[in-house]
């Protein structure tokens, strides 16, 4: 018998420091509790995700619907093609 066998035999002869009869049930209880905690953390994160999605959608919509830049000339006020004239702006809305 080597030294490891002697240590194991001595440990086997001593009484257990804890009651291990409910160990498996306790482990499964903790696993179930951690699953419930994970579900609750997803539920708590839902408003944050919805807000971030709404901000991203609003930003994308604003970027895509912004009017294109038209270079202006000094005499553009008197031309027939004036993109910023009120009549042109109103005609596009209808």
Backbone as a printed PyTorch tensor [residue, N CA C, xyz], in Angstrom:
tensor([[[  0.8480,  -1.1690,   0.0000],
         [  0.0000,   0.0000,   0.0000],
         [  0.8980,   1.2380,   0.0000]],

        [[  0.6450,   2.1370,  -0.9560],
         [  1.4590,   3.3480,  -1.0040],
         [  0.8100,   4.4570,  -0.1640]],

        [[  1.4390,   5.6130,  -0.1630],
         [  0.9980,   6.7090,   0.6970],
         [ -0.4040,   7.2160,   0.3140]],

        [[ -0.7140,   7.2930,  -0.9740],
         [ -2.0300,   7.7570,  -1.4160],
         [ -3.1120,   6.8000,  -0.9220]],

        [[ -2.8660,   5.5010,  -0.9990],
         [ -3.8440,   4.5270,  -0.5220],
         [ -4.0670,   4.6670,   0.9830]],

        [[ -3.0170,   4.9530,   1.7160],
         [ -3.1580,   5.1380,   3.1620],
         [ -4.0120,   6.3750,   3.4830]],

        [[ -3.7800,   7.4600,   2.7400],
         [ -4.5610,   8.6860,   2.9730],
         [ -6.0270,   8.4470,   2.6340]],

        [[ -6.2850,   7.7530,   1.5320],
         [ -7.6730,   7.4780,   1.1400],
         [ -8.3600,   6.5500,   2.1360]],

        [[ -7.6320,   5.5640,   2.6640],
         [ -8.2190,   4.6590,   3.6590],
         [ -8.5450,   5.4230,   4.9460]],

        [[ -7.6790,   6.3480,   5.3400],
         [ -7.9300,   7.1460,   6.5380],
         [ -9.1520,   8.0640,   6.3340]],

        [[ -9.2720,   8.6700,   5.1470],
         [-10.4300,   9.5140,   4.8610],
         [-11.7240,   8.7150,   4.8270]],

        [[-11.6500,   7.4750,   4.3550],
         [-12.8450,   6.6380,   4.2960],
         [-13.3200,   6.2530,   5.7040]],

        [[-12.3940,   6.1010,   6.6050],
         [-12.7470,   5.7130,   7.9720],
         [-13.3600,   6.8610,   8.7640]],

        [[-13.0600,   8.1110,   8.4080],
         [-13.5880,   9.2600,   9.1360],
         [-15.0400,   9.5180,   8.7120]],

        [[-15.8420,  10.0750,   9.6120],
         [-17.2180,  10.4150,   9.2260],
         [-17.2180,  11.6180,   8.2830]],

        [[-18.2650,  11.7290,   7.4890],
         [-18.3630,  12.8370,   6.5330],
         [-18.5610,  14.1600,   7.2700]],

        [[-17.9640,  15.2110,   6.7620],
         [-18.0760,  16.5230,   7.3930],
         [-19.4520,  17.1420,   7.1500]],

        [[-20.1220,  16.7150,   6.1050],
         [-21.4410,  17.2440,   5.7560],
         [-22.3610,  16.1010,   5.3710]],

        [[-23.6510,  16.3950,   5.4440],
         [-24.6450,  15.4430,   4.9790],
         [-24.7760,  15.6050,   3.4680]],

        [[-24.3850,  14.5820,   2.7300],
         [-24.3840,  14.6570,   1.2780],
         [-25.5970,  13.9670,   0.6590]],

        [[-26.5720,  13.6110,   1.4620],
         [-27.7240,  12.8810,   0.9250],
         [-28.5960,  13.7840,   0.0290]],

        [[-28.5990,  15.0780,   0.2370],
         [-29.4130,  15.9940,  -0.5600],
         [-28.5720,  16.8060,  -1.5470]],

        [[-27.3690,  16.3660,  -1.8230],
         [-26.4660,  17.1290,  -2.6830],
         [-27.0140,  17.2790,  -4.0990]],

        [[-27.4940,  16.1810,  -4.6810],
         [-27.9870,  16.2410,  -6.0540],
         [-29.2140,  17.1480,  -6.1660]],

        [[-30.1330,  17.0370,  -5.2100],
         [-31.3240,  17.8910,  -5.2240],
         [-30.9400,  19.3690,  -5.0960]],

        [[-29.9610,  19.6620,  -4.2770],
         [-29.5050,  21.0410,  -4.1080],
         [-28.8610,  21.5750,  -5.3860]],

        [[-28.0970,  20.7330,  -6.0580],
         [-27.4630,  21.1490,  -7.3170],
         [-28.5330,  21.4700,  -8.3620]],

        [[-29.5380,  20.6020,  -8.4920],
         [-30.5960,  20.8400,  -9.4800],
         [-31.4370,  22.0590,  -9.1180]],

        [[-31.6190,  22.3270,  -7.8350],
         [-32.3530,  23.5160,  -7.4210],
         [-31.5970,  24.7770,  -7.8500]],

        [[-30.2880,  24.7540,  -7.6940],
         [-29.4750,  25.9020,  -8.1020],
         [-29.4630,  26.0730,  -9.6210]],

        [[-29.4400,  24.9630, -10.3540],
         [-29.4820,  25.0380, -11.8200],
         [-30.7990,  25.6590, -12.2720]],

        [[-31.9050,  25.2070, -11.6890],
         [-33.2130,  25.7710, -12.0410],
         [-33.2980,  27.2520, -11.6880]],

        [[-32.7360,  27.6290, -10.5610],
         [-32.7510,  29.0320, -10.1590],
         [-31.9350,  29.8840, -11.1270]],

        [[-30.8250,  29.3600, -11.6060],
         [-30.0150,  30.1350, -12.5560],
         [-30.7330,  30.2680, -13.8960]],

        [[-31.5110,  29.2600, -14.2980],
         [-32.2970,  29.3660, -15.5360],
         [-33.3570,  30.4550, -15.3900]],

        [[-34.0380,  30.4810, -14.2490],
         [-35.0500,  31.5120, -14.0160],
         [-34.4180,  32.8990, -14.0200]],

        [[-33.2290,  33.0010, -13.4620],
         [-32.5200,  34.2800, -13.4400],
         [-32.1580,  34.7160, -14.8580]],

        [[-31.7590,  33.7690, -15.7050],
         [-31.4020,  34.1000, -17.0810],
         [-32.6200,  34.5970, -17.8480]],

        [[-33.7680,  33.9790, -17.6340],
         [-34.9860,  34.4220, -18.3100],
         [-35.3620,  35.8280, -17.8540]],

        [[-35.2620,  36.0840, -16.5590],
         [-35.5950,  37.4120, -16.0510],
         [-34.6340,  38.4770, -16.5800]],

        [[-33.3760,  38.1300, -16.7640],
         [-32.4300,  39.1130, -17.2980],
         [-32.7660,  39.4420, -18.7530]],

        [[-33.2320,  38.4580, -19.5350],
         [-33.6660,  38.7310, -20.9060],
         [-34.8950,  39.6310, -20.9060]],

        [[-35.8170,  39.3880, -19.9750],
         [-37.0280,  40.1990, -19.9110],
         [-36.6770,  41.6360, -19.5290]],

        [[-35.7300,  41.8040, -18.6220],
         [-35.3120,  43.1520, -18.2280],
         [-34.5720,  43.8680, -19.3540]],

        [[-33.8950,  43.1290, -20.2220],
         [-33.1350,  43.7390, -21.3170],
         [-34.0220,  44.0960, -22.5090]],

        [[-35.2540,  43.6130, -22.5330],
         [-36.1340,  43.8480, -23.6720],
         [-36.4310,  45.3310, -23.9170]],

        [[-36.7670,  46.1490, -22.9190],
         [-36.9970,  47.5720, -23.2050],
         [-35.7590,  48.2920, -23.7270]],

        [[-34.6040,  47.9120, -23.2530],
         [-33.3670,  48.5350, -23.7400],
         [-33.1460,  48.1780, -25.2040]],

        [[-33.3750,  46.9210, -25.5530],
         [-33.2120,  46.4910, -26.9430],
         [-34.2350,  47.1710, -27.8460]],

        [[-35.4690,  47.3060, -27.3730],
         [-36.4980,  47.9630, -28.1770],
         [-36.1540,  49.4370, -28.3970]],

        [[-35.6500,  50.0960, -27.3820],
         [-35.2610,  51.4980, -27.5200],
         [-34.0990,  51.6470, -28.4970]],

        [[-33.1180,  50.7670, -28.3970],
         [-31.9740,  50.8250, -29.3140],
         [-32.4240,  50.5690, -30.7520]],

        [[-33.3400,  49.6120, -30.9440],
         [-33.8480,  49.3300, -32.2840],
         [-34.6110,  50.5270, -32.8340]],

        [[-35.4360,  51.1740, -31.9950],
         [-36.1940,  52.3370, -32.4430],
         [-35.2580,  53.4890, -32.8270]],

        [[-34.2080,  53.6990, -32.0520],
         [-33.2400,  54.7480, -32.3810],
         [-32.5170,  54.4510, -33.6970]],

        [[-32.1180,  53.2000, -33.8750],
         [-31.4290,  52.8230, -35.1140],
         [-32.3580,  52.9660, -36.3200]],

        [[-33.6060,  52.5600, -36.1680],
         [-34.5690,  52.6780, -37.2600],
         [-34.8460,  54.1490, -37.5870]],

        [[-34.9760,  54.9760, -36.5670],
         [-35.1910,  56.3960, -36.7990],
         [-34.0010,  57.0550, -37.4790]],

        [[-32.8130,  56.6840, -37.0610],
         [-31.6180,  57.2410, -37.6810],
         [-31.5190,  56.8080, -39.1420]],

        [[-31.7770,  55.5340, -39.4240],
         [-31.7120,  55.0410, -40.8090],
         [-32.7710,  55.7160, -41.6740]],

        [[-33.9650,  55.8970, -41.1310],
         [-35.0240,  56.5630, -41.8800],
         [-34.6470,  58.0110, -42.1750]],

        [[-34.0810,  58.6870, -41.1970],
         [-33.6780,  60.0760, -41.4080],
         [-32.5740,  60.1800, -42.4500]],

        [[-31.6530,  59.2410, -42.4360],
         [-30.5600,  59.2810, -43.4080],
         [-31.0610,  59.0030, -44.8260]],

        [[-32.0100,  58.0850, -44.9570],
         [-32.4940,  57.7260, -46.2850],
         [-33.4940,  58.7390, -46.8380]],

        [[-34.2030,  59.4350, -45.9710],
         [-35.2200,  60.3660, -46.4600],
         [-34.7340,  61.8080, -46.5180]],

        [[-33.5100,  62.0500, -46.2050],
         [-32.9740,  63.4150, -46.2700],
         [-32.8920,  63.8580, -47.7210]],

        [[-33.2260,  65.1110, -47.9970],
         [-33.1640,  65.5770, -49.3870],
         [-31.7210,  65.6120, -49.8820]],

        [[-31.5680,  65.3490, -51.1490],
         [-30.2440,  65.3690, -51.7620],
         [-29.7610,  66.8170, -51.8950]],

        [[-28.4770,  66.9830, -51.8030],
         [-27.8940,  68.3100, -51.9140],
         [-27.8260,  68.7090, -53.3810]],

        [[-28.3560,  69.8800, -53.6840],
         [-28.2630,  70.4400, -55.0290],
         [-27.4030,  71.6830, -54.9520]],

        [[-26.3600,  71.7390, -55.7330],
         [-25.5270,  72.9480, -55.6950],
         [-26.3260,  74.1490, -56.2000]],

        [[-26.2250,  75.2450, -55.4880],
         [-26.9510,  76.4620, -55.8390],
         [-26.0360,  77.4250, -56.5760]],

        [[-26.6250,  78.0810, -57.5130],
         [-25.9160,  79.1350, -58.2410],
         [-26.4150,  80.4730, -57.7140]],

        [[-25.6950,  81.5000, -58.0380],
         [-26.0910,  82.8340, -57.5770],
         [-27.4440,  83.2540, -58.1470]],

        [[-27.7340,  82.8570, -59.3310],
         [-28.9770,  83.2730, -59.9840],
         [-30.0640,  82.1970, -59.8940]],

        [[-29.9170,  81.2460, -59.0170],
         [-30.8880,  80.1550, -58.9090],
         [-32.2550,  80.6380, -58.4680]],

        [[-32.3080,  81.7600, -57.8260],
         [-33.5880,  82.3030, -57.3660],
         [-34.4850,  82.6320, -58.5560]],

        [[-33.8960,  83.0490, -59.6470],
         [-34.6700,  83.4600, -60.8070],
         [-34.8450,  82.3360, -61.8310]],

        [[-34.3290,  81.1790, -61.5850],
         [-34.4400,  80.0890, -62.5510],
         [-35.7680,  79.3590, -62.3720]],

        [[-36.0920,  78.5170, -63.3410],
         [-37.3330,  77.7330, -63.2550],
         [-37.1420,  76.4820, -62.4130]],

        [[-35.9050,  76.0590, -62.2350],
         [-35.6120,  74.8640, -61.4290],
         [-35.0170,  75.3150, -60.0980]],

        [[-35.8560,  75.6210, -59.1560],
         [-35.3960,  76.0590, -57.8380],
         [-35.9000,  75.0390, -56.8060]],

        [[-35.0550,  74.1280, -56.3720],
         [-35.5190,  73.0490, -55.4870],
         [-35.9720,  73.5180, -54.1080]],

        [[-35.5410,  74.6900, -53.6670],
         [-35.9310,  75.1570, -52.3400],
         [-37.0560,  76.1880, -52.3710]],

        [[-37.6190,  76.4320, -53.5280],
         [-38.7320,  77.3790, -53.6210],
         [-39.9640,  76.7850, -52.9460]],

        [[-40.7590,  77.6050, -52.2860],
         [-41.9510,  77.0780, -51.6180],
         [-42.8900,  76.3410, -52.5640]],

        [[-43.0390,  76.8340, -53.7750],
         [-43.9400,  76.1610, -54.7120],
         [-43.4170,  74.7640, -55.0790]],

        [[-42.1150,  74.6330, -55.2100],
         [-41.5250,  73.3230, -55.5160],
         [-41.6650,  72.3850, -54.3240]],

        [[-41.4360,  72.8970, -53.1400],
         [-41.5390,  72.0670, -51.9230],
         [-42.9730,  71.5910, -51.7130]],

        [[-43.9450,  72.4830, -51.9350],
         [-45.3460,  72.1090, -51.7650],
         [-45.8060,  71.1430, -52.8400]],

        [[-45.3030,  71.2730, -54.0440],
         [-45.7000,  70.3870, -55.1200],
         [-45.2110,  68.9640, -54.8660]],

        [[-44.0890,  68.8000, -54.2040],
         [-43.5840,  67.4580, -53.9150],
         [-44.3680,  66.7680, -52.8150]],

        [[-44.9940,  67.5340, -51.9410],
         [-45.7400,  66.9560, -50.8220],
         [-47.0580,  66.3690, -51.2560]],

        [[-47.6060,  66.8450, -52.3580],
         [-48.9230,  66.3740, -52.7840],
         [-48.8320,  65.2960, -53.8060]]])
